[in-house]
Structure formats: structure tokens, C-alpha cells
Amino acid sequence: MRKAALSRLFVFSLSLLIIISLLLTGCTDGGKVGLEQNKSSNTVLVTDSAGRTVNVPEKVNKIGCLYAFSGHVVAMLGKGPNVVAVVEGLKRDKLLTQMVPTIKDTMTPVSSGAINIEELIKADPDIVFVQTDTASNPGEVEKLQKTGIPFLVVAFNSIKEQQFAIEMIGKAIGAEDKAKEYIDYYNSCIKQVLDKADRIPESQKLRLYHSVNEAARTDTRNTLPADWIEVTGAINVSVDKNLKLIEDKHFASLEQIYLWDPEVIMANESGVADYILTNKQWAGLKAVKDRKVYQMPNGISRWGHPGSLETPLAVLWTAKTLYPEMFTEINMAAETKAFYKEFFNFELTDEDVTKILAGKGMRISKGSKG
Amino acid sequence: MLLGVNITRKKLVYILLIIGPLVCVVASLFIGRYPITIADVTGVLWSKLTQNPSGIPEKYYAIIWEIRMPRAIVGALVGGSLAISGAAFQGLFRNPLVSSGILGVSSGAGFGAALAILLFSSTSYVYLFSFVFGGVAVFLSYIIGRVYNTTLTIMLVLGGVIVSSIFSALISFIKYVADPYNQLPTIVFWLMGSLASLQFKDIFIAGVPMIVGIIGLIALRWKINVLSMGDKEARTLGINTALYKAIIIAFATLATAGAVCVSGIIGWVGLVIPHIGRMLVGNDNKVLIPTSLSLGACFLIIVDNLGRVISGSEVPLGILTALVGGPFFIYLLKTTKGGGW
């Protein structure tokens, strides 16, 4: 009898122990430390894309770009040589490494989205730009906080947010004026196109399918491409449709694309337009039959990509390609040359311009496509 | 009297087995997001048969002939390959709980495919590598299973679990070290593979290992029967057990590797289908092997169509097969009590 009671007590106290330990663990979660230390006394307050307010040293010498887009912006703002750590993708970009050769020798303290913290400390940046994936991963955030290096989240899903991100980077690295110049140019391109595109009656707007990297990957609502394509006076067929989500990328099924039967197809990855034009599965589409399948230009990034800095150029190019008789004043070759001269201080040869506009050879292509 | 009934029933089963996959393939031509009337689908098929253009929009040809047809055919081949190799493994190892998935062949083949892409940055050696590593996986599972001879049935499953998880870890490792811009998308594409973007040319490439594997297993189905009686009995019948085991494993692995390369790792088909076949036609591998082939083909086409219909954004095949297969495996464990038949 006594023995049974004793063992019951034993079991009871063990269960209690488990419950208490679980509750305690739950509590500690609340008291997270969210402070960034600052190295120097002179700091600037910067609000990043995630709405966090971060103390950034007033003089930033070494920059870590753990999101490709931030590397493009930093290079544009004339601080390319100050970059000390990047993501692998930045090193593969032919045009960027031509403009800023030192990028090739920087460290890559991140692999498959995970930061190698000791490598990052070795690179010793004054400030780090990260993408949403990193910032929304508590493990990665904790790593960054341990280093005491202030980090800023760069993220955008619309033109406005992209401009905010560029402004924010400019403020953080002390290049606000140049950032403002770029944003002014950005807005002037939008205005130039919108002035005419707004007058196109809804019934005459061309229906566009935008292929992102893979033939069947496309845009959904609340992405930068959905926003900028709207400016060009096109109807983006995949926006607001039920798409297949694979690892934060949206895919359409071929039968859906047949249902939309777009009048024009634009593909941003080198080779995809040819693939669509020659693949029998796509052969029945109106755009393919009319040969209105275009390879989008590719400079520092694929123009018009969800994370592309060349969005204003994509807007001009797309408007001109869709409605050539309406946008006769746009000269893409001249515009392209001027853009990289103005913002990257880089003189393109005519051959470079042709290559960029043809969207081929600026980026090492991906393996074979299904 | 009884014999007469049996023969007609047997014939009926055979007829159904041949017609079933054909019906499924044809039926799936009518199913999809794009609304095409039954009349138009038959119109397209008829004009294809008669080589006679019938004024039906070209769009319909592309959708039915280039999109739905290859998908259905490869679906049938993949389902058939997985099921037939599962039946062969079950017969060979005299173990109702094994299949390509359980023995680690699928993970091994997946690893081989990923490794080939990593090493050569192209997809030319994918089939060779996935075949070789699929074979390595069975071999390892078998070796591990032999550690304790007393409970071979469960040990073989356990060996397979160990081998699969090692190969899955290796796949993750390869994804980790692969160049995220060049190789990773290709690897993910191969491993995740869905039937959605299949073309006729895929049938010719991936179809070869699957068809060779299937034909080999069908040709050897008598031998599987003999081997399934046990090594001693087989040897007394004058069969070189080691040689035939190796050949049968090779064909089953070939079929699995072909399936994995075209559609990614689809679990459970190889385990469940042969058992359903057994419920229908019994334990005789002579009949069971072709039955599994036919049932597997039908099953995967049906599941694929379900995935297309259930939601607008196609449900991946693996999810549906696992939802059916997992509970079925528990049922099998219970009825077989972890032992042999």
C-alpha cells in the first residue's frame, strides 16, 4: 500500500518537475536582449526596411553586403571598394566585378542563408545589410547580435519600398545625396512612362506574362514586379491568381498560362525566351505564335527581377517593347549607357550595351532547364 | 466446373490489368485546369490518329498532346516502375515491409543525381550515378540487415531507414556545398521533380531505364518466385541464387533510379501497391509482378490527377502518396506482426 502511494508521489513530482521546467523555458524567451552595441560614440539613427531603428556609426568604412541587392546599391553609391563581405552571387556578376574589382577578393561569410559568424567577425564590417530571410530567422539574428555589428534589414515589395531601402542604405553609409539622385531618376522614368501609359484604355492594354528565372515562375501581388509592370501599361496576367508556392517562389502551371493566353511574354533569365519559343508545350500560346516572346535585358542584375536595382530601366524597356509606336522617344542604348555612366561612373562599350540589352552573357547561366 | 470459373476470372483480371492503365492515361487527358470539352479532346485525339487536321484550335493540341499526354505516360511509367521494383524487392527479400523507398534506393538514387550535378555541373551523368548509388544503398541496407540474422525482416527495414537517412543527409550536404546560382537550382529541380513540366523527350530519356528495368523484372518473375522460397530451396532447384539476386536487384534499382530522376523521390507507392496486388491476385510473383506494374501505373496517374484537381496550386505527389502509404504501413506491421508472410 505504502509503496504504491510512494510511487504515485514520485510520478507526480516528476510530472510537476517537467511542467515547471517547460514553463520556465517559456518565460526566458520573453526577456530577449535586443540591443546593438556601437563601436564609436558618434552614431546616426537609421530606420531599416523592417522598421527597426538602429544606431549606425557616423563614419562607415567597412561594409558587409549579405543581400545581393544591397551590394548593388552600395556600389552605385560609390562605396563599392569599402565592401568587405558579400554573398557569393555578387562575385559572379560580370558587370559588377568589372566595375568594382575588389569585390572578388572580399569574404563570403554566408552559405545557403546561414551566416558563418567567425568569418563575419574576421571581415570586421562596421555595418551589415541583410535580407528578410536572415532577419526573420531568430538563430541568425542572435548570431548577428552577438557580434555587436549593427545590421540593417533590406527588403521591398513595391517601388516605394525599394526606394525607401535605397534611401536607407544611402543614409547608413553616408551617401544620401547620390541615393536621392538615383531615386529622382527612378521617379522621372516612372513619370515619363506613366504619362502615356495611363492614357491607354483598359481594353487596349497588352496582357503580359513575366517569367522570373524559370519559365513557369512568375509574379504575384505585393511584389516589386507586380508594381512596376503596372506602370508600363501592361496587364500582368499572373497577379492575383492562385499560384503554386515552392520555397517562397510562385509558379504557374502551363494550363493556367494557357487559360490566361497572354499577348506578350517576357523572360528575365538568359535562354528562357528561346526555350519558350522552341518548346512544343508552349507552342499553342498566342504570344508564341505571334513571336512576341522577349528576352529581358540583364546588366548588373536581371532587369525587373524582384530584387533588381535596374527597375527604372526595366520600366522604360518594357514600355518601349510593348508599345514601340507610343514610346518612340526612348532610346534604350543611349539610356543604358547614360545610366551606368551616371550612377556607376562606368563607361560601357557599344558591345557591352548590346550584350546587356540582349540579356545574354552578363551572368553565368544556370544549368540545364527542364 | 470450378476450374472453368477460375480461368475466366483470371482472364478478366488480365484484361483489366492491360486496359486499366490505358483507361487512366486516356482519362487524364480530359482533366486539367484548362477547360476543354470532351468533344474537343476526342476531336484532337481522333485527328491525331487519322493525321487529319480537324479545325480544332492549335492551343488544344499543345495542351492535350504536349502537356497532358507526356505527363500521363511518364506518370504511368513512374508508378509502374516503383510498384514493380517494390514487388520484386518484397519477393526477393521475402519481406513484406520493404520497397525501393524503404531500402534506401530512392534516397541513394537521389543522392547520385545530386552528386552527378555537383561534380560535372551538367545532367549528363545523372542516370548513371543515380543507378550506381541506388544499388549501393540496397547493398548497404542488406549488409546492415544481416547484422542480426534472427530478426531479418525488421533488421532489413531498419538497415534501410539508416541508409535512407544517411543518403538524405548527404543530399542536404550536397545542396549545402553546391553553388547556389548554378548547381543548386538544377539539383532542387531534379530532386523535387514534378510531373508538371514533362515533355516527350523526357519520356525517351527517362523512359529507357524504367522500361528496361520493368522488362527485366517481368522476364525474371519466375526466378523471383523461386528465390522467394528461400536460398536453400532455390539452390536445390539448381538456381545460382547470388547471381539472380544481383540481376533482379539491378533491374529493380534501374527502374527506381529512372523514376527518381524524372519525378523526384515519391514514397510509399512501391510498398503499398504490391500488397494491394496480393489482395487481388495472391502471392504468385508470376501474376503479382505484372499486376503491380499495372496497379502502380493506374495509382500514380490517379494520384497525380487528384493533386491537380484538389487545389488550384497542385498538391505535390509525395504528400498524397505518403498520406495513403503511411497508415497502410502501420496496418501491414499489425497484420504481419513484423514477421514474414
Interface residues (C-beta under 8 A of the other chain):
Chain A: E88 G89 R92 S111 S112 N213 E214 A216 N242 L243 K244 L245 I246 S253 L254 E255 Q256 Y258 L259 D261 N279 K280 Q281 W282 A283 G284 L285 K289 I364 S365 K366 G367 S368 G370
Chain B: G32 R33 Y34 P57 E58 K59 Y60 Y61 A62 I63 E66 I67 I117 S121 S122 T123 K175 Y176 D179 P180 Y181 N182 Q183 P185 T186 F189 M192 G193 A196 S197 Q199 F200 R308 S311 G312 S313 E314
